Amino acid sequence: MKKITEFLDLIRSDYKAHLIIGLISGFPMVLFFGNIGGLIAIIIYALKEVVYDKLLNRGNMELLDWIYSSIPVLFYLIIHNK
């Protein structure tokens, strides 16, 4: 258990926040809209990074932010299509 907590401490809090947002917003999208909902969620996460962070200069555009937000949606899609 100690190794798990040490591993989780190594992950930046920003990435943890993106992971939680992906969990919270991705589940209803896949549940109610299926594959299209998952795709829409992943596109919205990418648009947030490009528009909000890069074009409006309100944050740091990072590929890993998008990846951490999209991971839960990809897991939901795998489960949904099994």
C-alpha positions in Angstrom: 0.0 0.0 0.0 2.9 2.3 0.7 4.2 2.0 -2.8 0.8 2.9 -4.2 0.7 6.1 -2.2 4.3 7.0 -3.1 3.4 6.5 -6.8 0.3 8.7 -6.5 2.3 11.4 -4.8 4.6 11.5 -7.8 1.7 12.5 -10.1 1.2 16.3 -10.3 -2.0 17.5 -8.7 -3.0 19.2 -12.0 -3.0 15.8 -13.7 -5.0 14.3 -10.8 -7.6 17.1 -11.3 -7.8 16.3 -15.0 -8.3 12.6 -14.3 -11.1 13.4 -11.8 -12.8 15.7 -14.4 -12.5 12.9 -17.0 -14.1 10.5 -14.5 -17.0 12.8 -13.6 -17.8 14.2 -17.1 -16.9 11.1 -19.2 -19.2 8.6 -17.4 -22.5 10.3 -18.1 -21.4 11.1 -21.7 -20.7 7.4 -22.4 -23.7 6.2 -20.4 -26.3 8.4 -22.1 -24.8 8.8 -25.6 -22.5 5.8 -26.0 -19.5 5.9 -28.4 -20.5 9.3 -29.8 -20.7 10.7 -26.3 -17.2 9.5 -25.5 -15.9 10.9 -28.7 -17.6 14.3 -28.0 -16.1 14.3 -24.5 -12.6 13.6 -25.8 -13.0 16.4 -28.4 -14.2 18.8 -25.8 -11.1 18.1 -23.6 -8.9 18.8 -26.6 -10.8 22.0 -27.5 -10.4 23.2 -23.9 -6.6 22.8 -24.2 -6.4 24.6 -27.5 -8.9 27.3 -27.1 -8.9 28.1 -23.4 -5.2 27.4 -22.6 -3.5 28.4 -25.9 -5.6 30.9 -27.8 -7.0 32.8 -24.7 -3.7 32.4 -22.8 -5.6 31.5 -19.6 -3.5 28.4 -18.8 -0.8 26.1 -20.0 -1.6 23.9 -23.0 -0.2 20.5 -22.3 -0.7 17.2 -24.1 -0.7 15.3 -20.9 -3.6 17.4 -19.5 -5.7 16.1 -22.5 -4.4 12.6 -22.0 -5.2 12.5 -18.3 -8.7 13.8 -19.0 -9.3 11.3 -21.8 -8.0 8.1 -20.0 -11.2 7.6 -18.0 -13.4 8.1 -21.1 -11.3 5.5 -23.0 -11.8 3.0 -20.2 -15.5 3.7 -20.2 -15.7 3.1 -23.9 -13.8 -0.2 -23.6 -16.2 -1.3 -20.9 -19.2 0.0 -22.9 -18.3 -1.9 -26.0 -17.3 -5.2 -24.4 
